[in-house]
Amino acid sequence: MPVVEAIVVTLHVLLSLVLILFILLHRGQGGGLSDMFGGGAGGGLQGSAVVERNLDRLTIVTAVLFGLTNCALVVML
């Protein structure tokens, strides 16, 4: 059981760091770090929308996985 707990804790920490990164990449009121990765470069408005939409999806999936690992830790402990 301690091995499973260690795996879940490690996964939980990694997901929390990735979730922080994805949230910081989102565009705020005045633009965001997502512009660095092609959001505002040359592609026009459509390219920016695609990047934001994909970033939204990745953030949601990561948040759901983070919530699941959180529930798993509560049940284990």
DSSP file (Angstrom, degrees, kcal/mol; ACC not computed):
  #  RESIDUE AA STRUCTURE BP1 BP2  ACC     N-H-->O    O-->H-N    N-H-->O    O-->H-N    TCO  KAPPA ALPHA  PHI   PSI    X-CA   Y-CA   Z-CA
    1    1 A M     >        0   0    0      0, 0.0     4,-2.2     0, 0.0     5,-0.2   0.000 360.0 360.0 360.0 -37.6    0.0    0.0    0.0
    2    2 A P  H  >  +     0   0    0      0, 0.0     4,-2.2     0, 0.0     5,-0.1   0.836 360.0  55.6 -61.5 -29.5    2.8    2.5    0.7
    3    3 A V  H  > S+     0   0    0      2,-0.2     4,-2.1     1,-0.2     5,-0.1   0.917 108.0  47.3 -67.7 -42.3    4.0    2.1   -2.9
    4    4 A V  H  > S+     0   0    0      2,-0.2     4,-2.5     1,-0.2     5,-0.2   0.899 111.7  50.9 -65.1 -40.5    0.5    3.0   -4.3
    5    5 A E  H  X S+     0   0    0     -4,-2.2     4,-2.7     1,-0.2    -2,-0.2   0.911 109.6  50.3 -62.8 -41.9    0.4    6.0   -1.9
    6    6 A A  H  X S+     0   0    0     -4,-2.2     4,-2.4     2,-0.2    -2,-0.2   0.894 111.2  48.8 -64.4 -39.6    3.8    7.2   -3.1
    7    7 A I  H  X S+     0   0    0     -4,-2.1     4,-2.5     2,-0.2    -2,-0.2   0.925 113.3  46.5 -65.0 -44.8    2.7    6.9   -6.8
    8    8 A V  H  X S+     0   0    0     -4,-2.5     4,-2.4     2,-0.2    -2,-0.2   0.894 113.1  49.2 -67.0 -39.5   -0.5    8.8   -6.2
    9    9 A V  H  X S+     0   0    0     -4,-2.7     4,-2.4     2,-0.2    -1,-0.2   0.926 112.4  48.0 -65.1 -43.7    1.3   11.5   -4.2
   10   10 A T  H  X S+     0   0    0     -4,-2.4     4,-2.3     1,-0.2    -2,-0.2   0.920 113.4  47.3 -62.4 -44.1    3.9   11.9   -6.9
   11   11 A L  H  X S+     0   0    0     -4,-2.5     4,-2.6     1,-0.2    -1,-0.2   0.886 111.0  52.7 -62.3 -39.6    1.2   12.1   -9.6
   12   12 A H  H  X S+     0   0    0     -4,-2.4     4,-2.0     2,-0.2    -2,-0.2   0.908 110.1  47.0 -64.0 -43.1   -0.7   14.6   -7.5
   13   13 A V  H  X S+     0   0    0     -4,-2.4     4,-2.0     2,-0.2    -2,-0.2   0.918 113.2  48.6 -66.1 -43.1    2.3   16.9   -7.2
   14   14 A L  H  X S+     0   0    0     -4,-2.3     4,-2.4     1,-0.2    -2,-0.2   0.914 111.7  49.5 -63.0 -42.8    3.1   16.7  -10.9
   15   15 A L  H  X S+     0   0    0     -4,-2.6     4,-2.5     1,-0.2    -1,-0.2   0.871 108.5  53.5 -64.5 -35.9   -0.5   17.4  -11.8
   16   16 A S  H  X S+     0   0    0     -4,-2.0     4,-2.1     2,-0.2    -1,-0.2   0.910 110.4  46.7 -66.4 -39.8   -0.5   20.4   -9.5
   17   17 A L  H  X S+     0   0    0     -4,-2.0     4,-2.2     2,-0.2    -2,-0.2   0.908 113.9  47.6 -66.9 -41.9    2.6   21.8  -11.1
   18   18 A V  H  X S+     0   0    0     -4,-2.4     4,-2.7     2,-0.2    -2,-0.2   0.889 110.7  52.3 -65.6 -38.9    1.2   21.3  -14.6
   19   19 A L  H  X S+     0   0    0     -4,-2.5     4,-2.3     2,-0.2    -2,-0.2   0.905 108.8  49.9 -64.7 -41.1   -2.1   22.8  -13.6
   20   20 A I  H  X S+     0   0    0     -4,-2.1     4,-2.2     2,-0.2    -2,-0.2   0.924 111.5  49.6 -61.1 -43.9   -0.3   25.9  -12.3
   21   21 A L  H  X S+     0   0    0     -4,-2.2     4,-1.5     1,-0.2    -2,-0.2   0.932 111.2  48.1 -61.0 -46.8    1.6   26.1  -15.6
   22   22 A F  H  X S+     0   0    0     -4,-2.7     4,-0.8     1,-0.2    -1,-0.2   0.887 111.1  50.5 -63.3 -39.0   -1.6   25.8  -17.7
   23   23 A I  H >< S+     0   0    0     -4,-2.3     3,-0.7     1,-0.2    -1,-0.2   0.898 109.7  50.7 -66.8 -38.8   -3.4   28.4  -15.7
   24   24 A L  H 3< S+     0   0    0     -4,-2.2     9,-0.8     1,-0.2    -1,-0.2   0.789 105.1  58.2 -68.4 -26.2   -0.5   30.9  -16.0
   25   25 A L  H 3< S+     0   0    0     -4,-1.5     9,-1.2    -5,-0.2    -1,-0.2   0.696  84.7 105.0 -76.0 -18.3   -0.5   30.3  -19.8
   26   26 A H  S << S-     0   0    0     -4,-0.8     7,-0.5    -3,-0.7     2,-0.4  -0.264  80.4-107.6 -65.1 150.0   -4.1   31.4  -20.1
   27   27 A R        -     0   0    0      5,-0.2     5,-0.2     6,-0.1    -1,-0.1  -0.622  37.4-170.1 -78.2 131.4   -4.8   34.8  -21.6
   28   28 A G  B >   -A   31   0A   0      3,-1.5     3,-0.7    -2,-0.4    -1,-0.1   0.102  51.3 -59.9 -95.3-146.4   -6.0   37.4  -19.0
   29   29 A Q  T 3  S+     0   0    0      1,-0.2     3,-0.1     2,-0.1    -2,-0.1   0.884 136.4  32.1 -68.0 -39.8   -7.3   40.8  -19.7
   30   30 A G  T 3  S-     0   0    0      1,-0.5    -1,-0.2     0, 0.0     2,-0.1  -0.024 126.1 -76.9-112.4  31.1   -4.2   42.1  -21.5
   31   31 A G  B <   -A   28   0A   0     -3,-0.7    -3,-1.5     3,-0.0    -1,-0.5  -0.369  51.4-130.5  98.8 175.6   -2.9   38.9  -23.2
   32   32 A G    >   -     0   0    0     -5,-0.2     3,-1.4    -2,-0.1     4,-0.2  -0.866  33.8 -80.2-152.6-174.6   -1.0   36.1  -21.6
   33   33 A L  G >  S+     0   0    0     -9,-0.8     3,-1.5    -7,-0.5     4,-0.5   0.658 112.1  79.8 -70.3 -15.1    2.0   33.8  -21.8
   34   34 A S  G > >S+     0   0    0     -9,-1.2     5,-1.5     1,-0.3     3,-0.8   0.736  79.1  70.3 -65.5 -20.1    0.1   31.8  -24.4
   35   35 A D  G X >S+     0   0    0     -3,-1.4     3,-1.0     1,-0.2     5,-0.8   0.783  88.8  63.0 -65.1 -26.3    1.1   34.5  -26.9
   36   36 A M  G < 5S+     0   0    0     -3,-1.5    -1,-0.2     1,-0.3    -2,-0.2   0.814 100.3  53.5 -66.0 -29.1    4.7   33.2  -26.6
   37   37 A F  G < 5S-     0   0    0     -3,-0.8    -1,-0.3    -4,-0.5    -2,-0.1  -0.148 137.1 -70.3-103.9  37.7    3.7   29.8  -28.0
   38   38 A G  T < 5S+     0   0    0     -3,-1.0     5,-0.3    13,-0.0    -3,-0.2   0.447  98.2 120.1  97.7   0.2    2.0   31.0  -31.2
   39   39 A G  T   <S+     0   0    0     -5,-1.5    -4,-0.2     1,-0.2    -3,-0.1   0.878  91.4  18.0 -67.2 -37.0   -1.1   32.6  -29.9
   40   40 A G  S   <S+     0   0    0     -5,-0.8     2,-0.8    -6,-0.2    -1,-0.2   0.340  99.5 108.2-116.0   6.9   -0.4   36.0  -31.3
   41   41 A A  S    S-     0   0    0     -6,-0.2     2,-2.5     1,-0.1    -5,-0.0  -0.784  97.8 -53.8 -97.7 112.9    2.2   35.3  -34.0
   42   42 A G  S    S+     0   0    0     -2,-0.8    -1,-0.1     1,-0.2     3,-0.1   0.101 112.0  93.8  62.3 -26.9    1.2   35.5  -37.6
   43   43 A G  S  > S-     0   0    0     -2,-2.5     4,-0.9    -5,-0.3     3,-0.4   0.600  78.9-144.0 -78.2  -9.6   -1.8   33.2  -37.4
   44   44 A G  H  >  -     0   0    0      1,-0.2     4,-1.3     2,-0.2    -1,-0.2  -0.358  48.8 -37.9  78.7-163.1   -4.2   36.0  -36.8
   45   45 A L  H  > S+     0   0    0      1,-0.2     4,-1.9     2,-0.2    -1,-0.2   0.842 134.7  56.9 -70.0 -35.0   -7.3   35.8  -34.7
   46   46 A Q  H  > S+     0   0    0     -3,-0.4     4,-2.2     1,-0.2    -1,-0.2   0.907 104.3  51.7 -67.0 -41.4   -8.2   32.2  -35.6
   47   47 A G  H  X S+     0   0    0     -4,-0.9     4,-2.1     1,-0.2    -1,-0.2   0.887 109.6  50.6 -61.5 -38.8   -4.8   30.8  -34.5
   48   48 A S  H  X S+     0   0    0     -4,-1.3     4,-2.4     1,-0.2    -1,-0.2   0.892 109.2  50.9 -65.6 -39.8   -5.1   32.5  -31.2
   49   49 A A  H  X S+     0   0    0     -4,-1.9     4,-2.5     2,-0.2    -2,-0.2   0.883 109.5  50.4 -66.2 -37.9   -8.6   31.1  -30.7
   50   50 A V  H  X S+     0   0    0     -4,-2.2     4,-2.5     2,-0.2     5,-0.2   0.915 110.7  48.8 -66.7 -42.9   -7.4   27.6  -31.5
   51   51 A V  H  X S+     0   0    0     -4,-2.1     4,-2.4     1,-0.2    -2,-0.2   0.928 113.3  47.0 -62.5 -44.7   -4.5   27.8  -29.0
   52   52 A E  H  X S+     0   0    0     -4,-2.4     4,-2.5     2,-0.2    -2,-0.2   0.902 111.8  50.7 -64.2 -40.6   -6.8   29.1  -26.3
   53   53 A R  H  X S+     0   0    0     -4,-2.5     4,-2.1     2,-0.2    -2,-0.2   0.921 113.1  45.0 -64.9 -43.3   -9.4   26.4  -27.0
   54   54 A N  H  X S+     0   0    0     -4,-2.5     4,-2.5     2,-0.2    -1,-0.2   0.880 112.5  51.7 -67.8 -36.8   -6.8   23.6  -26.8
   55   55 A L  H  X S+     0   0    0     -4,-2.4     4,-2.3    -5,-0.2    -2,-0.2   0.880 108.1  52.7 -65.6 -37.5   -5.3   25.2  -23.7
   56   56 A D  H  X S+     0   0    0     -4,-2.5     4,-2.4     2,-0.2    -2,-0.2   0.929 109.9  48.2 -60.7 -45.6   -8.8   25.2  -22.1
   57   57 A R  H  X S+     0   0    0     -4,-2.1     4,-2.5     1,-0.2     5,-0.2   0.928 112.2  47.9 -62.7 -45.6   -9.2   21.5  -22.9
   58   58 A L  H  X S+     0   0    0     -4,-2.5     4,-2.4     1,-0.2    -1,-0.2   0.888 111.8  50.9 -62.7 -38.6   -5.8   20.6  -21.4
   59   59 A T  H  X S+     0   0    0     -4,-2.3     4,-2.4     2,-0.2    -1,-0.2   0.907 110.8  48.4 -65.6 -41.6   -6.5   22.7  -18.3
   60   60 A I  H  X S+     0   0    0     -4,-2.4     4,-2.4     2,-0.2    -2,-0.2   0.925 112.4  47.9 -65.3 -44.6   -9.9   21.0  -17.8
   61   61 A V  H  X S+     0   0    0     -4,-2.5     4,-2.3     1,-0.2    -2,-0.2   0.922 113.7  47.8 -62.4 -43.2   -8.4   17.5  -18.2
   62   62 A T  H  X S+     0   0    0     -4,-2.4     4,-2.4    -5,-0.2    -1,-0.2   0.893 111.2  50.8 -64.6 -39.6   -5.6   18.3  -15.8
   63   63 A A  H  X S+     0   0    0     -4,-2.4     4,-2.3     2,-0.2    -1,-0.2   0.891 110.3  49.3 -65.9 -39.0   -8.0   19.7  -13.3
   64   64 A V  H  X S+     0   0    0     -4,-2.4     4,-2.3     2,-0.2    -2,-0.2   0.927 112.5  47.3 -66.0 -43.9  -10.2   16.6  -13.4
   65   65 A L  H  X S+     0   0    0     -4,-2.3     4,-2.5     2,-0.2    -2,-0.2   0.892 110.9  52.4 -63.4 -38.6   -7.2   14.4  -13.0
   66   66 A F  H  X S+     0   0    0     -4,-2.4     4,-2.0     1,-0.2    -2,-0.2   0.912 109.8  49.0 -62.1 -42.6   -6.0   16.5  -10.1
   67   67 A G  H  X S+     0   0    0     -4,-2.3     4,-2.3     2,-0.2    -2,-0.2   0.886 110.2  51.0 -63.8 -39.3   -9.4   16.2   -8.4
   68   68 A L  H  X S+     0   0    0     -4,-2.3     4,-2.4     2,-0.2    -2,-0.2   0.913 110.9  47.0 -66.2 -42.3   -9.4   12.5   -8.9
   69   69 A T  H  X S+     0   0    0     -4,-2.5     4,-2.2     2,-0.2    -1,-0.2   0.857 110.4  54.6 -67.6 -31.7   -6.0   12.1   -7.3
   70   70 A N  H  X S+     0   0    0     -4,-2.0     4,-1.9    -5,-0.2    -2,-0.2   0.931 109.9  45.6 -64.4 -45.1   -7.1   14.4   -4.5
   71   71 A C  H  X S+     0   0    0     -4,-2.3     4,-2.2     1,-0.2    -2,-0.2   0.887 111.1  53.7 -64.8 -38.7  -10.1   12.1   -3.8
   72   72 A A  H  X S+     0   0    0     -4,-2.4     4,-2.2     1,-0.2    -1,-0.2   0.895 108.5  49.4 -64.3 -38.8   -7.9    9.1   -4.0
   73   73 A L  H  X S+     0   0    0     -4,-2.2     4,-2.4     2,-0.2    -1,-0.2   0.882 109.1  52.0 -67.1 -37.0   -5.6   10.6   -1.4
   74   74 A V  H  < S+     0   0    0     -4,-1.9    -2,-0.2     1,-0.2    -1,-0.2   0.922 112.1  46.0 -63.9 -43.4   -8.5   11.3    0.9
   75   75 A V  H  < S+     0   0    0     -4,-2.2    -2,-0.2     1,-0.2    -1,-0.2   0.894 114.4  48.1 -67.5 -39.3   -9.7    7.8    0.7
   76   76 A M  H  <        0   0    0     -4,-2.2    -2,-0.2     1,-0.2    -1,-0.2   0.882 360.0 360.0 -69.3 -37.9   -6.2    6.3    1.2
   77   77 A L     <        0   0    0     -4,-2.4    -1,-0.2    -5,-0.2    -2,-0.2   0.473 360.0 360.0 -92.5 360.0   -5.4    8.5    4.2
